[in-house]
């Protein structure tokens, strides 16, 4: 039985980096994909995807390619969050801010980031009241 082509939203979503960072102006990659499929958003809104991502989206939508909109943020190499153990007060604000549940810990206990789940969105960094979260190059 031949496999059917996934719907446009699914195909667009697969091209996005899945950082769920919100830099595109939407609450995650899937809502941005839906907006593009509906003709409500342009292909240049994703800094994590960079110029290559914008070109891939344009190719799929059969529209003119353009560089990503630099006013939305900087295209950076893959990164992950790291909690500095000595400074963590266990407030849980980073856990609440993480859109992909990559941070674990209990109230008043040290928290830790699960590297393979971290998308590098950095939304946990401003949520931390003691600045104990740093973004580092993705570990191999």
C-alpha positions in Angstrom: 0.0 0.0 0.0 1.6 3.3 -1.0 2.2 5.9 1.7 0.3 9.1 1.4 2.0 12.5 1.5 1.6 14.1 4.9 -0.5 17.2 5.1 1.2 20.5 4.4 1.2 21.6 8.1 3.0 18.3 9.0 5.6 18.8 6.3 6.2 22.4 7.3 6.5 21.4 11.0 9.1 18.7 10.1 11.3 21.4 8.5 11.2 23.6 11.6 13.9 23.0 14.3 11.4 22.2 17.1 13.0 24.6 19.5 9.5 25.8 20.6 11.3 29.2 21.4 8.5 31.5 20.2 10.9 33.8 18.3 8.7 33.4 15.3 5.8 35.1 17.2 3.9 31.9 17.7 3.6 29.6 20.7 5.8 26.9 19.0 6.8 25.3 15.8 3.5 23.7 15.1 1.4 26.9 15.4 4.0 28.7 13.1 3.6 25.8 10.6 -0.2 26.2 10.7 0.1 29.9 10.1 2.3 29.4 7.1 0.0 26.8 5.7 -2.9 29.2 6.1 -1.0 32.0 4.4 -0.9 34.0 7.6 2.9 33.9 8.2 5.9 34.3 5.9 8.8 31.8 5.7 11.3 34.1 7.3 10.3 34.1 11.0 12.5 31.4 12.4 16.0 32.4 13.7 16.9 28.9 14.9 16.3 27.6 11.3 18.4 30.3 9.8 18.6 31.1 6.1 18.7 27.5 5.2 15.5 26.8 7.1 13.8 29.8 5.4 14.9 28.5 2.0 13.5 25.0 2.7 10.2 26.4 3.9 10.0 28.6 0.7 10.8 25.6 -1.5 8.0 23.6 0.1 5.5 26.4 -0.2 6.7 27.3 -3.7 7.3 30.9 -2.8 10.3 33.2 -3.3 13.2 32.4 -1.0 14.4 35.1 1.4 16.8 35.2 4.4 15.4 34.8 7.9 14.3 38.0 9.6 17.3 39.1 11.7 15.1 41.4 13.8 13.6 38.2 15.4 16.9 37.0 16.8 20.3 35.6 16.0 20.9 32.2 14.3 23.1 30.3 16.7 24.7 26.9 16.6 22.8 24.2 18.6 22.9 24.8 22.4 21.6 23.3 25.5 20.9 24.7 29.0 23.0 23.8 32.0 22.1 24.5 35.6 25.0 25.6 37.8 24.4 23.4 40.8 26.1 25.6 43.4 23.7 28.5 42.6 20.4 26.7 42.0 17.8 27.5 44.8 15.2 25.0 43.6 12.6 27.6 42.8 11.1 25.6 39.9 10.7 28.7 37.6 12.9 27.1 35.0 10.8 24.0 35.0 7.6 26.1 34.4 9.3 28.0 31.6 10.6 25.0 29.7 8.2 24.2 26.7 9.5 20.7 26.3 9.8 19.5 29.9 13.6 19.1 29.6 14.3 20.3 33.2 13.6 18.1 36.2 13.9 18.7 40.0 11.8 19.3 43.0 11.0 22.5 45.0 14.0 23.6 47.0 16.2 21.0 45.4 18.7 21.4 42.6 17.4 21.1 39.1 19.0 19.4 36.1 18.5 19.7 32.3 18.1 16.5 30.4 20.4 17.2 27.4 18.7 15.1 24.8 15.4 16.8 25.5 16.7 20.4 25.6 16.0 22.3 22.4 18.2 25.2 23.2 15.3 27.7 23.3 16.8 29.5 26.3 13.4 30.4 27.8 14.6 29.0 31.1 17.4 31.6 31.3 15.3 34.7 32.0 13.0 32.7 34.2 15.8 32.0 36.7 15.9 34.6 39.5 19.5 33.7 40.5 21.0 33.4 37.0 22.2 29.9 37.5 21.4 28.7 34.0 23.9 29.0 31.2 23.6 28.1 27.5 26.5 26.0 26.1 27.3 24.4 22.8 25.4 21.2 22.3 27.3 18.3 23.7 28.3 15.4 21.5 
